[in-house]
């Protein structure tokens, strides 16, 4: 081990200048790194005492008796300051505003309700105690809190402020017993009833019904995102708002474009919100459903909420026989199974029309029940005529001599279908070569009696 204190020296204007404060140079046994640390004192005895304490701490850290100095300092840091620093770094990395809002809100709530003040106060046991008290929260929501806390701890570990992430070992809340929310689609008649009863919310309902926008996309839609024309229009969805984080453009239906033109104020600016009244919340939406005579839950237990209007748009694409790839693109999904299974209401599919359009199995079809045998298969008719071999396909015209091999010749005459079917010349050449070798062998080999 190497350990000493010294005052740094340097040359300035030809003179050798000695520093005022002591520094320590330490290299532990088995350590390849030499640490050069400022002691911050000018007294030699005090510097020696600080060096001895530093050596003791480094040896304890190397043996695992105490955490590293950076971890000990971080453990006493304010947890809210670390959360703010974490959110700022996510902002620099370009995370969406919605993601930043969720991360900050979840971590702030955990700090407040778990009673955490410093980083040392945070333990998996305290989080699990808080989770048990959240009976009103869905398992999916609790898992999102756990994922946010684990990601925060991973960031601290990369910053060398903690050594391990204990929340990676915490089990997620079981969601298998929790039924998935099942949404249904509205029929065309119900859509008309809802739009008539919507009043000031009509435009907020038309956007998901005609183009499949989500709640946050409708809420943040501005006139600068729209290009309106007489025969329709175009909608631009920014990557920061789009759920798949992609910049996309969607064509607008003519009726929606006309409604937008009527709703657009004459003095509107490009940054103004399209739905200035805001997207109706659940209580107001259910009131509009009651006015239109539409139940919130159907006989299957499937619900009708605001996001179900997007389900109506995607289901309508399937009922109109839109190609699944086109439906997936209009729905802005990355997986066709999500479009075809989750967002398509099977109760609205035209199963009766499809069944009625299928051809039957009557007497005018290819299958005739009168010609079926007792086992259900067609009775084969006996062959009453023979086919003469064509001279051009006979073996005698190929220049080969088969007089000594009547069995082979007869076999070829009886299996004309095989010779016509085996059109590969290499296959025929191999058969003839094998027959020739067999004849030569029988002529030259002695007979065994």
C-alpha positions in Angstrom: 0.0 0.0 0.0 1.2 3.5 -0.8 0.0 6.5 1.2 1.6 9.9 1.7 0.7 13.6 2.0 2.3 16.3 0.0 2.0 19.9 -1.1 1.8 20.3 -4.9 4.6 22.2 -6.5 4.8 24.0 -9.8 6.9 26.5 -11.7 5.7 30.0 -12.5 7.9 32.6 -14.2 11.0 30.6 -13.5 10.2 30.2 -9.8 9.2 27.1 -8.0 6.0 27.6 -6.1 4.7 25.3 -3.4 1.0 24.9 -2.8 -0.6 26.0 0.5 -2.9 23.0 1.1 -2.0 19.4 1.5 -3.1 16.6 -0.8 -3.0 12.8 -0.3 -1.8 10.1 -2.7 -3.2 6.7 -1.8 -2.9 3.3 -3.5 -4.4 0.3 -1.6 -2.9 -3.2 -1.8 -4.2 -5.0 -4.9 -5.6 -1.8 -6.3 -4.3 -0.6 -9.7 -5.8 2.9 -9.3 -3.9 5.7 -7.5 -6.2 8.1 -5.8 -5.1 11.8 -5.5 -7.3 13.6 -3.1 -7.3 17.1 -1.8 -7.3 17.2 2.1 -8.1 20.9 2.2 -5.9 21.7 5.2 -2.5 23.5 5.5 -1.4 21.9 8.9 0.7 18.8 8.4 -0.6 17.0 11.5 -4.2 17.6 10.6 -3.4 16.4 7.1 -1.9 13.2 8.5 -4.9 12.5 10.6 -7.2 13.0 7.7 -5.0 10.7 5.6 -5.3 8.0 8.3 -9.1 8.3 8.4 -9.2 8.2 4.6 -7.2 5.0 4.5 -9.5 3.4 7.0 -12.6 4.4 5.0 -11.1 3.1 1.7 -10.2 -0.2 3.3 -13.7 -0.6 4.8 -15.2 0.2 1.4 -13.0 -2.3 -0.3 -14.0 -5.0 2.3 -17.7 -4.1 1.9 -18.2 -3.0 5.4 -19.5 0.5 4.5 -20.9 1.9 1.2 -18.9 4.1 -1.1 -18.5 7.8 -0.2 -20.8 8.8 -3.1 -23.5 6.5 -1.9 -23.1 7.7 1.7 -23.5 11.3 0.6 -26.5 10.5 -1.7 -28.2 8.7 1.2 -28.4 11.9 3.1 -29.6 13.9 0.1 -33.1 15.3 -0.2 -35.3 12.9 -2.1 -37.4 15.6 -3.7 -34.2 17.2 -5.1 -33.1 13.9 -6.6 -36.6 13.4 -8.2 -36.4 16.9 -9.7 -32.9 16.1 -11.1 -34.2 12.9 -12.6 -37.1 14.5 -14.3 -34.8 17.2 -15.7 -32.6 14.6 -17.2 -35.5 12.8 -18.8 -36.5 16.2 -20.3 -33.1 16.6 -21.8 -33.3 13.1 -23.2 -36.5 14.1 -25.1 -39.2 12.2 -23.2 -42.7 13.3 -24.0 -44.6 15.7 -21.8 -47.1 13.1 -20.9 -44.4 10.7 -19.7 -42.7 13.4 -17.6 -46.0 14.3 -16.0 -46.7 10.7 -15.0 -43.1 10.1 -13.6 -43.1 13.3 -11.6 -46.6 12.7 -10.3 -46.0 9.1 -9.2 -42.7 9.8 -7.5 -44.0 12.9 -5.7 -47.0 10.9 -4.5 -44.8 8.0 -3.2 -42.5 10.5 -1.3 -45.5 12.2 0.3 -47.6 9.1 1.2 -44.8 6.9 2.2 -43.2 9.5 4.4 -39.8 9.5 2.7 -37.5 12.5 3.2 -34.0 11.3 2.4 -32.8 8.6 0.0 -31.9 6.4 2.9 -35.6 6.3 4.0 -36.7 4.5 0.8 -36.9 0.7 1.2 -38.8 -2.0 -0.6 -40.6 -2.9 2.6 -42.1 0.6 3.0 -43.2 0.6 -0.7 -44.9 -2.8 -0.3 -46.7 -1.5 2.9 -48.0 1.4 0.9 -49.1 -0.8 -1.9 -51.2 -3.0 0.4 -53.1 0.1 1.5 -54.1 1.0 -2.1 -57.1 -1.3 -2.5 -58.9 1.2 -4.7 -56.1 1.2 -7.3 -56.1 -1.3 -10.2 -53.2 -3.8 -10.3 -52.0 -2.3 -13.6 -51.7 1.1 -11.9 -49.7 -0.3 -9.0 -47.4 -2.0 -11.4 -46.8 1.3 -13.1 -45.8 2.9 -9.8 -43.3 0.0 -9.2 -41.9 0.4 -12.7 -41.4 4.1 -12.3 -39.7 3.7 -8.9 -37.4 0.9 -10.3 -36.5 3.1 -13.3 -35.6 6.0 -10.9 -33.4 3.6 -8.9 -31.7 2.4 -12.0 -30.8 6.0 -12.9 -29.3 6.4 -9.4 -27.2 3.3 -9.8 -25.8 4.6 -13.1 -25.0 7.8 -11.3 -23.0 5.7 -8.7 -25.3 7.0 -5.9 -26.6 3.5 -5.0 -25.0 0.2 -5.6 -28.0 -2.0 -6.3 -31.6 -1.6 -7.4 -33.6 -3.5 -4.8 -36.9 -2.8 -6.6 -36.0 -5.2 -9.4 -36.7 -8.0 -7.0 -40.1 -6.8 -5.8 -42.8 -8.9 -7.4 -45.4 -7.2 -9.6 -49.1 -7.2 -8.6 -50.9 -10.2 -10.1 -53.3 -9.0 -12.8 -54.6 -12.4 -13.9 -57.6 -12.2 -11.6 -58.5 -8.8 -12.9 -60.8 -8.7 -15.9 -59.8 -6.6 -18.8 -62.0 -3.6 -19.6 -64.2 -4.7 -22.5 -65.4 -1.9 -24.8 -68.1 -2.1 -27.4 -68.8 -0.3 -30.6 -71.8 1.8 -31.5 -74.0 1.0 -34.4 -74.6 3.6 -37.2 -78.0 4.4 -35.7 -76.6 4.9 -32.2 -73.8 7.2 -33.6 -76.5 9.4 -35.1 -78.4 9.5 -31.9 -75.3 10.4 -29.9 -74.3 13.2 -32.2 -77.8 14.7 -32.1 -77.8 14.6 -28.3 -74.1 15.8 -27.9 -74.8 19.6 -28.2 -71.5 21.5 -27.6 -69.6 18.2 -27.4 -70.5 17.1 -30.9 -67.1 17.9 -32.4 -65.3 16.2 -29.5 -67.3 13.0 -30.4 -66.8 13.3 -34.1 -63.0 13.3 -34.0 -62.7 9.8 -32.5 -65.7 8.5 -34.5 -64.4 9.7 -37.9 -60.6 9.5 -37.5 -60.0 7.4 -34.3 -58.3 10.1 -32.2 -57.6 9.4 -28.5 -58.6 11.6 -25.7 -55.3 13.4 -25.3 -55.0 13.8 -29.0 -58.4 15.5 -29.2 -57.5 17.6 -26.2 -54.3 18.9 -27.7 -55.5 19.3 -31.3 -54.8 22.7 -32.8 -55.8 24.4 -36.0 -52.2 24.3 -37.2 -52.6 20.4 -37.3 -55.4 20.6 -39.9 -55.5 21.3 -43.6 -59.1 21.6 -44.7 -60.5 21.5 -48.2 -63.7 21.2 -50.0 -63.3 17.4 -50.6 -61.9 16.6 -47.2 -58.7 17.5 -45.5 -55.6 16.3 -43.8 -54.7 15.8 -40.1 -51.1 15.9 -38.9 -50.4 14.2 -35.6 -47.1 15.2 -34.0 -44.8 12.5 -32.6 -44.9 14.1 -29.1 -48.7 13.5 -29.0 -49.0 10.3 -31.0 -48.9 7.1 -28.8 -46.5 5.3 -31.2 -44.1 8.3 -31.1 -44.3 8.8 -34.9 -45.2 11.7 -37.1 -48.3 10.7 -39.0 -50.8 12.3 -41.4 -54.3 11.0 -41.8 -57.0 11.9 -44.4 -60.2 13.5 -43.1 -63.7 12.3 -43.9 -65.7 14.9 -45.9 -68.4 15.2 -43.2 -65.7 15.8 -40.5 -64.0 18.4 -42.6 -67.3 20.3 -43.1 -68.0 20.2 -39.4 -64.5 21.5 -38.6 -65.0 24.3 -41.2 -68.3 25.3 -39.5 -66.8 25.2 -36.0 -63.7 27.2 -36.8 -64.0 30.8 -35.6 -63.3 33.6 -38.1 -60.6 35.1 -35.8 -59.0 31.8 -34.8 -55.2 31.5 -34.6 -53.1 28.6 -35.7 -52.2 27.8 -32.0 -55.8 27.8 -30.8 -57.3 24.6 -29.6 -59.9 23.0 -32.0 -62.1 21.6 -29.1 -62.0 24.7 -27.0 -64.8 23.4 -24.7 -62.5 20.5 -23.7 -63.1 16.8 -23.9 -66.1 15.7 -21.7 -65.3 13.7 -18.6 -67.0 10.4 -17.8 -69.9 12.0 -15.9 -70.8 14.3 -18.7 -70.2 11.6 -21.3 -72.6 9.3 -19.5 -75.2 12.1 -19.4 -75.0 12.4 -23.2 -75.4 8.7 -23.5 -78.5 8.8 -21.4 -79.9 11.6 -23.6 -79.3 9.4 -26.7 -80.9 6.4 -25.1 -77.6 4.4 -25.2 -76.9 2.2 -22.1 -73.4 2.4 -20.6 -73.2 -1.4 -20.3 -74.7 -3.8 -22.7 -76.0 -7.3 -22.1 -72.4 -8.7 -22.4 -71.1 -6.3 -19.7 -69.1 -4.3 -22.3 -68.9 -0.6 -21.5 -69.3 2.5 -23.6 -66.8 5.2 -22.6 -65.0 7.9 -24.6 -62.3 5.5 -25.8 -65.0 3.2 -27.1 -65.7 5.8 -29.8 -62.2 4.9 -31.2 -63.3 1.3 -31.0 -66.4 2.2 -33.0 -64.2 3.8 -35.7 -61.9 0.7 -36.0 -64.8 -1.7 -35.9 -66.5 0.2 -38.7 -63.4 -0.3 -40.8 -63.8 -4.1 -40.5 -67.6 -4.1 -41.2 -66.9 -2.0 -44.3 -64.5 -4.8 -45.5 -61.4 -2.5 -45.3 -58.1 -4.5 -45.8 -56.6 -5.3 -42.4 -53.3 -3.6 -43.4 -55.1 -0.4 -44.2 -57.2 -0.6 -41.0 -54.0 -1.0 -39.0 -52.5 2.1 -40.6 -55.6 4.2 -40.1 -55.8 3.1 -36.4 -52.0 3.9 -36.1 -51.3 0.5 -34.5 -47.9 -1.3 -34.7 -49.5 -4.8 -34.4 -52.4 -6.0 -36.6 -53.6 -8.3 -33.7 -54.3 -5.1 -31.7 -56.5 -3.8 -34.5 -58.3 -7.0 -35.3 -58.8 -8.4 -31.8 -58.8 -5.7 -29.1 -60.3 -2.8 -31.1 -62.8 -4.7 -33.2 -66.1 -5.5 -31.6 -67.2 -8.9 -32.7 -70.8 -8.1 -31.9 -70.9 -5.5 -34.7 -69.5 -7.8 -37.4 -72.0 -8.8 -40.2 -71.9 -12.5 -39.5 -75.5 -13.1 -40.8 -74.8 -11.3 -44.1 -71.6 -13.4 -44.6 -73.4 -16.6 -43.8 -76.2 -15.8 -46.2 -73.8 -15.0 -49.0 -72.1 -18.4 -48.8 -73.1 -20.9 -51.6 -74.9 -24.0 -50.5 -74.3 -27.7 -51.1 -77.4 -28.4 -53.2 -77.7 -30.6 -56.3 -76.4 -27.8 -58.5 -73.1 -27.7 -56.6 -70.0 -29.9 -57.4 -70.8 -32.4 -54.6 -73.7 -34.7 -55.5 -75.0 -36.8 -52.7 -76.5 -39.4 -55.1 -73.1 -40.4 -56.3 -71.7 -41.0 -52.8 -70.9 -44.5 -51.6 -71.9 -46.0 -48.3 -68.9 -44.5 -46.7 -69.4 -41.0 -48.1 -66.8 -41.2 -50.8 -67.5 -41.3 -54.5 -67.9 -44.8 -56.0 -65.2 -45.4 -58.6 -66.4 -46.7 -62.0 -64.7 -49.8 -63.6 -62.3 -49.2 -66.5 -63.8 -50.6 -69.7 -61.4 -49.4 -72.3 -57.7 -49.6 -72.8 -55.4 -47.1 -74.2 -53.0 -47.9 -76.9 -49.4 -46.8 -76.4 -48.3 -44.1 -78.6 -45.5 -45.1 -81.0 -43.5 -42.1 -80.2 -43.4 -43.0 -76.5 -42.7 -46.8 -76.9 -39.4 -48.1 -75.7 -38.8 -49.7 -79.1 -38.4 -46.3 -80.7 -35.8 -45.1 -78.3 -33.0 -47.2 -79.9 -32.7 -49.3 -76.8 -32.7 -53.1 -76.9 -35.1 -54.6 -74.4 -35.6 -58.1 -76.0 -33.8 -59.8 -73.2 -35.8 -58.0 -70.6 -39.5 -58.8 -71.3 -40.4 -58.2 -67.7 -39.1 -54.7 -67.8 -40.6 -54.0 -71.2 -44.0 -55.3 -70.0 -43.7 -53.2 -66.9 -43.1 -50.1 -69.0 -46.1 -50.9 -71.2 -48.4 -51.3 -68.1 -47.2 -48.0 -66.5 -47.4 -45.5 -69.3 -48.7 -42.9 -66.8 -45.4 -43.1 -64.9 -43.3 -42.5 -68.0 -45.5 -39.6 -69.0 -45.5 -38.1 -65.4 -41.7 -38.5 -64.9 -40.7 -35.7 -67.2 -37.3 -35.3 -65.7 -34.7 -36.5 -68.2 -32.2 -37.2 -65.4 -34.7 -39.5 -63.8 -35.3 -41.5 -67.0 -31.6 -41.6 -67.8 -30.9 -43.1 -64.3 -33.6 -45.8 -64.8 -32.3 -46.8 -68.2 -28.7 -47.0 -66.9 -29.8 -49.2 -64.0 -31.6 -51.5 -66.3 -28.5 -51.8 -68.6 -26.3 -52.6 -65.6 -28.7 -55.3 -64.5 -28.6 -57.0 -67.9 -24.8 -56.9 -68.2 -24.5 -58.3 -64.7 -26.8 -61.2 -65.4 -25.0 -62.0 -68.6 -21.5 -62.1 -67.1 -22.1 -63.5 -63.7 -22.1 -67.3 -63.2 -25.3 -68.9 -62.2 -25.6 -70.1 -58.7 -27.5 -73.4 -58.4 
